[in-house]
Amino acid sequence: MPTILGSGEHRYRVVENWAKLPPEWNLTDVASVAVDSKDRVYVFNRGVHPMVVLDREGNFIRSWGEGLFGRAHGLHIDADDNLYCTDDGDHTVRKCTPDGKVLLTIGIPNKPSPFMSGEPFHRCTHTALSPKGEIYVSDGYGNACVHKYTPDGKLLKSWGEPGSDPGQFNIVHNIATDSDGFVYVADRENHRVQVFDGNGKYETQWNNLHRPCALYCCGGKHPNFVIGELGPGMPVNRKVPNLGPRLTIVDSKGKRIARLGGEDGPGLETGKFLAPHGLALDSKGDIYVGEVGVTNWSTSFPDTPMPKVVRCLQKLERV
């Protein structure tokens, strides 16, 4: 029997062994995924082959990025199928063609800004585009802000600072936009998603989340959002149930309408998650989930040796 997650209109079948890689290849820590106009799936991971491209059935097409990226973190794709690759290892955002040609680099490779200076970048995490093509960058682990750039990479403004008040961040981990130009920021360790206008004015926040890590806007006038939530990060609540890891689907106001998994903690079993870190949907509404299970293993299972191969990518097929 197939494993089904969710309920009502939001039911998904877990597609086991979906990705079909060349012999001896493995994905390691899939930090992010993106789907282009032809439903090709771009898998941005921390293995030997940083960008692996698959078709909808999981068949291997190509790889690229070898020797280019320091540490894969965020991936966003625009209407022309250009990819915005956020590398928190060398503190850059690179705009690339579908076959890996670099069109634009924002940031200076391997030269981070001072820690918590508010200047770009110090371990930047993800990107999103405004309706006009302006580039928002969440930044990140060594900063607590969002930067806004022109389409050709000129800095327009920055906002945010460390803290837990509205407009402040504690690991600004992911970012998305909608067709009206609102900006949604996964404020991970503040357990919320904050919503801003296109110029950084605080609008509202979505609570009742647990370490929101991945964030995907499904598009349309009143879009739904899929949020990947991490499980417990501290020993004191490691075995507490109902804290994730999981996926949560919310409406355009942040109201929860479905939840996928997460009732009884992390795992490698079908229907469970380890550390959902990147999300994308294809034209059929299927969900692709990138997970950083290798990085997260010692947090979730400190007393269990890590398997040689840890699942880092899942496909959930809408039923």
LINURZI-V826895 format. One record per residue. N is the residue number from 1. RES is the residue in three letters. PHI is phi in whole degrees, -180 to 180 (999 if undefined). PSI is psi in degrees with one decimal (999 if undefined). Layout:
n=N res=RES phi=PHI psi=PSI
n=N res=RES phi=PHI psi=PSI
This chain:
n=1 res=MET phi=999 psi=134.8
n=2 res=PRO phi=-68 psi=152.0
n=3 res=THR phi=-88 psi=124.9
n=4 res=ILE phi=-112 psi=131.7
n=5 res=LEU phi=-114 psi=150.7
n=6 res=GLY phi=89 psi=-172.5
n=7 res=SER phi=-155 psi=165.9
n=8 res=GLY phi=60 psi=-129.8
n=9 res=GLU phi=-75 psi=-9.8
n=10 res=HIS phi=-118 psi=71.2
n=11 res=ARG phi=-116 psi=136.6
n=12 res=TYR phi=-135 psi=139.0
n=13 res=ARG phi=-96 psi=129.6
n=14 res=VAL phi=-75 psi=120.5
n=15 res=VAL phi=-91 psi=107.0
n=16 res=GLU phi=-78 psi=145.3
n=17 res=ASN phi=53 psi=45.2
n=18 res=TRP phi=-71 psi=-47.8
n=19 res=ALA phi=-75 psi=127.1
n=20 res=LYS phi=-112 psi=95.8
n=21 res=LEU phi=-94 psi=162.1
n=22 res=PRO phi=-59 psi=156.8
n=23 res=PRO phi=-53 psi=138.2
n=24 res=GLU phi=72 psi=4.3
n=25 res=TRP phi=-91 psi=144.1
n=26 res=ASN phi=-139 psi=148.1
n=27 res=LEU phi=-88 psi=140.4
n=28 res=THR phi=-126 psi=120.0
n=29 res=ASP phi=49 psi=81.2
n=30 res=VAL phi=-76 psi=102.0
n=31 res=ALA phi=-76 psi=-31.4
n=32 res=SER phi=-160 psi=159.0
n=33 res=VAL phi=-137 psi=155.5
n=34 res=ALA phi=-148 psi=153.7
n=35 res=VAL phi=-124 psi=131.3
n=36 res=ASP phi=-93 psi=-173.1
n=37 res=SER phi=-67 psi=-16.7
n=38 res=LYS phi=-103 psi=14.6
n=39 res=ASP phi=63 psi=25.9
n=40 res=ARG phi=-80 psi=139.6
n=41 res=VAL phi=-106 psi=123.5
n=42 res=TYR phi=-101 psi=121.5
n=43 res=VAL phi=-112 psi=104.9
n=44 res=PHE phi=-94 psi=109.6
n=45 res=ASN phi=-135 psi=171.5
n=46 res=ARG phi=-101 psi=22.9
n=47 res=GLY phi=-90 psi=-166.2
n=48 res=VAL phi=-64 psi=-31.4
n=49 res=HIS phi=-114 psi=93.4
n=50 res=PRO phi=-62 psi=-38.3
n=51 res=MET phi=-117 psi=111.0
n=52 res=VAL phi=-110 psi=130.1
n=53 res=VAL phi=-111 psi=127.8
n=54 res=LEU phi=-127 psi=158.6
n=55 res=ASP phi=-90 psi=-178.0
n=56 res=ARG phi=-61 psi=-27.7
n=57 res=GLU phi=-87 psi=-0.7
n=58 res=GLY phi=90 psi=7.4
n=59 res=ASN phi=-75 psi=138.9
n=60 res=PHE phi=-70 psi=133.1
n=61 res=ILE phi=-108 psi=-54.8
n=62 res=ARG phi=-165 psi=172.1
n=63 res=SER phi=-136 psi=158.6
n=64 res=TRP phi=-159 psi=175.1
n=65 res=GLY phi=95 psi=0.3
n=66 res=GLU phi=-60 psi=126.9
n=67 res=GLY phi=82 psi=-3.5
n=68 res=LEU phi=-97 psi=-42.7
n=69 res=PHE phi=-101 psi=143.6
n=70 res=GLY phi=-85 psi=-47.0
n=71 res=ARG phi=-159 psi=106.5
n=72 res=ALA phi=-59 psi=138.5
n=73 res=HIS phi=-139 psi=-56.1
n=74 res=GLY phi=-126 psi=151.0
n=75 res=LEU phi=-145 psi=129.3
n=76 res=HIS phi=-135 psi=145.9
n=77 res=ILE phi=-124 psi=138.0
n=78 res=ASP phi=-97 psi=-177.5
n=79 res=ALA phi=-67 psi=-18.6
n=80 res=ASP phi=-98 psi=12.3
n=81 res=ASP phi=68 psi=21.9
n=82 res=ASN phi=-81 psi=144.7
n=83 res=LEU phi=-108 psi=132.9
n=84 res=TYR phi=-105 psi=109.0
n=85 res=CYS phi=-106 psi=113.6
n=86 res=THR phi=-96 psi=123.8
n=87 res=ASP phi=-116 psi=103.5
n=88 res=ASP phi=-79 psi=-10.1
n=89 res=GLY phi=-77 psi=-35.0
n=90 res=ASP phi=-119 psi=13.2
n=91 res=HIS phi=65 psi=42.9
n=92 res=THR phi=-135 psi=161.9
n=93 res=VAL phi=-120 psi=126.5
n=94 res=ARG phi=-117 psi=129.0
n=95 res=LYS phi=-92 psi=123.9
n=96 res=CYS phi=-129 psi=154.5
n=97 res=THR phi=-75 psi=167.5
n=98 res=PRO phi=-60 psi=-21.6
n=99 res=ASP phi=-104 psi=11.5
n=100 res=GLY phi=101 psi=4.6
n=101 res=LYS phi=-74 psi=128.6
n=102 res=VAL phi=-81 psi=121.2
n=103 res=LEU phi=-99 psi=-28.3
n=104 res=LEU phi=-157 psi=138.6
n=105 res=THR phi=-125 psi=125.4
n=106 res=ILE phi=-110 psi=130.0
n=107 res=GLY phi=98 psi=161.8
n=108 res=ILE phi=-106 psi=117.0
n=109 res=PRO phi=-53 psi=130.6
n=110 res=ASN phi=63 psi=20.9
n=111 res=LYS phi=-129 psi=82.8
n=112 res=PRO phi=-71 psi=154.7
n=113 res=SER phi=-73 psi=164.9
n=114 res=PRO phi=-59 psi=147.0
n=115 res=PHE phi=-56 psi=126.1
n=116 res=MET phi=57 psi=30.5
n=117 res=SER phi=-82 psi=-19.7
n=118 res=GLY phi=83 psi=-3.5
n=119 res=GLU phi=-92 psi=140.6
n=120 res=PRO phi=-74 psi=146.7
n=121 res=PHE phi=-117 psi=155.5
n=122 res=HIS phi=-135 psi=94.7
n=123 res=ARG phi=59 psi=60.4
n=124 res=CYS phi=-62 psi=155.3
n=125 res=THR phi=-121 psi=-35.1
n=126 res=HIS phi=-165 psi=169.8
n=127 res=THR phi=-135 psi=160.5
n=128 res=ALA phi=-150 psi=160.5
n=129 res=LEU phi=-117 psi=141.6
n=130 res=SER phi=-77 psi=167.8
n=131 res=PRO phi=-58 psi=-22.7
n=132 res=LYS phi=-92 psi=1.0
n=133 res=GLY phi=90 psi=6.3
n=134 res=GLU phi=-68 psi=149.2
n=135 res=ILE phi=-106 psi=122.0
n=136 res=TYR phi=-101 psi=136.1
n=137 res=VAL phi=-125 psi=124.7
n=138 res=SER phi=-85 psi=135.0
n=139 res=ASP phi=-149 psi=96.8
n=140 res=GLY phi=171 psi=-112.0
n=141 res=TYR phi=-98 psi=-37.3
n=142 res=GLY phi=-105 psi=9.2
n=143 res=ASN phi=-140 psi=176.4
n=144 res=ALA phi=-143 psi=60.4
n=145 res=CYS phi=-156 psi=173.2
n=146 res=VAL phi=-121 psi=137.0
n=147 res=HIS phi=-113 psi=143.0
n=148 res=LYS phi=-117 psi=128.3
n=149 res=TYR phi=-122 psi=155.7
n=150 res=THR phi=-69 psi=164.0
n=151 res=PRO phi=-57 psi=-25.1
n=152 res=ASP phi=-99 psi=12.3
n=153 res=GLY phi=95 psi=20.5
n=154 res=LYS phi=-96 psi=131.8
n=155 res=LEU phi=-69 psi=126.9
n=156 res=LEU phi=-99 psi=-46.4
n=157 res=LYS phi=-167 psi=165.6
n=158 res=SER phi=-136 psi=151.9
n=159 res=TRP phi=-147 psi=157.3
n=160 res=GLY phi=111 psi=157.4
n=161 res=GLU phi=-158 psi=165.8
n=162 res=PRO phi=-64 psi=144.8
n=163 res=GLY phi=146 psi=-172.7
n=164 res=SER phi=-125 psi=3.9
n=165 res=ASP phi=-78 psi=167.4
n=166 res=PRO phi=-55 psi=132.4
n=167 res=GLY phi=85 psi=-4.5
n=168 res=GLN phi=-104 psi=161.4
n=169 res=PHE phi=-135 psi=151.4
n=170 res=ASN phi=-133 psi=90.1
n=171 res=ILE phi=68 psi=87.7
n=172 res=VAL phi=-81 psi=103.2
n=173 res=HIS phi=-105 psi=-23.2
n=174 res=ASN phi=-157 psi=162.2
n=175 res=ILE phi=-152 psi=145.3
n=176 res=ALA phi=-147 psi=161.7
n=177 res=THR phi=-132 psi=162.6
n=178 res=ASP phi=-118 psi=-179.2
n=179 res=SER phi=-70 psi=-16.3
n=180 res=ASP phi=-90 psi=-2.3
n=181 res=GLY phi=91 psi=6.1
n=182 res=PHE phi=-74 psi=149.5
n=183 res=VAL phi=-115 psi=128.0
n=184 res=TYR phi=-114 psi=126.0
n=185 res=VAL phi=-123 psi=123.0
n=186 res=ALA phi=-78 psi=103.6
n=187 res=ASP phi=-93 psi=83.6
n=188 res=ARG phi=-59 psi=-56.7
n=189 res=GLU phi=-83 psi=-1.1
n=190 res=ASN phi=-94 psi=3.0
n=191 res=HIS phi=57 psi=47.0
n=192 res=ARG phi=-158 psi=162.6
n=193 res=VAL phi=-112 psi=125.4
n=194 res=GLN phi=-99 psi=145.7
n=195 res=VAL phi=-118 psi=130.9
n=196 res=PHE phi=-129 psi=159.9
n=197 res=ASP phi=-79 psi=179.7
n=198 res=GLY phi=-66 psi=-11.2
n=199 res=ASN phi=-110 psi=11.3
n=200 res=GLY phi=92 psi=10.6
n=201 res=LYS phi=-78 psi=125.5
n=202 res=TYR phi=-64 psi=133.2
n=203 res=GLU phi=-112 psi=-53.2
n=204 res=THR phi=-166 psi=-178.5
n=205 res=GLN phi=-145 psi=152.7
n=206 res=TRP phi=-107 psi=123.1
n=207 res=ASN phi=-105 psi=-162.4
n=208 res=ASN phi=59 psi=38.1
n=209 res=LEU phi=-123 psi=156.7
n=210 res=HIS phi=-120 psi=102.2
n=211 res=ARG phi=53 psi=61.5
n=212 res=PRO phi=-62 psi=126.2
n=213 res=CYS phi=-119 psi=-49.9
n=214 res=ALA phi=-104 psi=149.8
n=215 res=LEU phi=-150 psi=126.4
n=216 res=TYR phi=-139 psi=126.6
n=217 res=CYS phi=-91 psi=125.4
n=218 res=CYS phi=-81 psi=-1.7
n=219 res=GLY phi=86 psi=175.1
n=220 res=GLY phi=92 psi=174.4
n=221 res=LYS phi=-69 psi=-40.7
n=222 res=HIS phi=-124 psi=78.2
n=223 res=PRO phi=-76 psi=152.8
n=224 res=ASN phi=-87 psi=161.4
n=225 res=PHE phi=-127 psi=141.4
n=226 res=VAL phi=-107 psi=130.7
n=227 res=ILE phi=-123 psi=126.8
n=228 res=GLY phi=-93 psi=122.4
n=229 res=GLU phi=-109 psi=134.3
n=230 res=LEU phi=-79 psi=156.7
n=231 res=GLY phi=-81 psi=-170.8
n=232 res=PRO phi=-57 psi=142.9
n=233 res=GLY phi=-112 psi=-3.5
n=234 res=MET phi=-120 psi=146.2
n=235 res=PRO phi=-56 psi=-33.8
n=236 res=VAL phi=-64 psi=-27.7
n=237 res=ASN phi=-122 psi=21.6
n=238 res=ARG phi=-60 psi=-37.7
n=239 res=LYS phi=-103 psi=13.9
n=240 res=VAL phi=-75 psi=128.3
n=241 res=PRO phi=-74 psi=163.4
n=242 res=ASN phi=67 psi=27.4
n=243 res=LEU phi=-116 psi=7.9
n=244 res=GLY phi=95 psi=-172.1
n=245 res=PRO phi=-70 psi=151.7
n=246 res=ARG phi=-165 psi=172.5
n=247 res=LEU phi=-113 psi=138.2
n=248 res=THR phi=-124 psi=133.6
n=249 res=ILE phi=-107 psi=126.7
n=250 res=VAL phi=-124 psi=159.7
n=251 res=ASP phi=-85 psi=-173.4
n=252 res=SER phi=-69 psi=-10.6
n=253 res=LYS phi=-103 psi=1.8
n=254 res=GLY phi=89 psi=7.5
n=255 res=LYS phi=-79 psi=130.2
n=256 res=ARG phi=-70 psi=130.4
n=257 res=ILE phi=-120 psi=-13.1
n=258 res=ALA phi=-165 psi=155.6
n=259 res=ARG phi=-140 psi=135.3
n=260 res=LEU phi=-116 psi=111.1
n=261 res=GLY phi=74 psi=-174.6
n=262 res=GLY phi=95 psi=1.5
n=263 res=GLU phi=-70 psi=-36.0
n=264 res=ASP phi=-128 psi=38.8
n=265 res=GLY phi=86 psi=-178.8
n=266 res=PRO phi=-76 psi=163.1
n=267 res=GLY phi=177 psi=166.8
n=268 res=LEU phi=-94 psi=-5.5
n=269 res=GLU phi=-67 psi=152.6
n=270 res=THR phi=-58 psi=130.5
n=271 res=GLY phi=97 psi=-6.8
n=272 res=LYS phi=-108 psi=162.8
n=273 res=PHE phi=-120 psi=159.3
n=274 res=LEU phi=-105 psi=-56.6
n=275 res=ALA phi=-160 psi=79.1
n=276 res=PRO phi=-65 psi=116.6
n=277 res=HIS phi=-119 psi=-22.5
n=278 res=GLY phi=-146 psi=144.1
n=279 res=LEU phi=-137 psi=148.0
n=280 res=ALA phi=-155 psi=153.7
n=281 res=LEU phi=-120 psi=145.8
n=282 res=ASP phi=-98 psi=-172.7
n=283 res=SER phi=-68 psi=-18.1
n=284 res=LYS phi=-92 psi=-4.2
n=285 res=GLY phi=88 psi=6.6
n=286 res=ASP phi=-72 psi=146.2
n=287 res=ILE phi=-106 psi=133.7
n=288 res=TYR phi=-110 psi=128.5
n=289 res=VAL phi=-119 psi=117.1
n=290 res=GLY phi=-94 psi=135.1
n=291 res=GLU phi=-128 psi=143.4
n=292 res=VAL phi=-102 psi=61.6
n=293 res=GLY phi=-67 psi=-31.8
n=294 res=VAL phi=-68 psi=-50.2
n=295 res=THR phi=-60 psi=-38.5
n=296 res=ASN phi=-84 psi=-12.4
n=297 res=TRP phi=-56 psi=-47.6
n=298 res=SER phi=-68 psi=-23.1
n=299 res=THR phi=-74 psi=-44.8
n=300 res=SER phi=-81 psi=-35.9
n=301 res=PHE phi=-133 psi=66.8
n=302 res=PRO phi=-65 psi=-21.1
n=303 res=ASP phi=-105 psi=7.4
n=304 res=THR phi=-119 psi=124.7
n=305 res=PRO phi=-58 psi=140.6
n=306 res=MET phi=-75 psi=134.4
n=307 res=PRO phi=-61 psi=160.6
n=308 res=LYS phi=-62 psi=-38.7
n=309 res=VAL phi=-123 psi=124.5
n=310 res=VAL phi=-111 psi=128.0
n=311 res=ARG phi=-61 psi=129.0
n=312 res=CYS phi=-128 psi=4.4
n=313 res=LEU phi=-148 psi=132.4
n=314 res=GLN phi=-133 psi=148.7
n=315 res=LYS phi=-116 psi=131.5
n=316 res=LEU phi=-115 psi=115.2
n=317 res=GLU phi=-94 psi=126.0
n=318 res=ARG phi=-68 psi=135.2
n=319 res=VAL phi=-118 psi=999
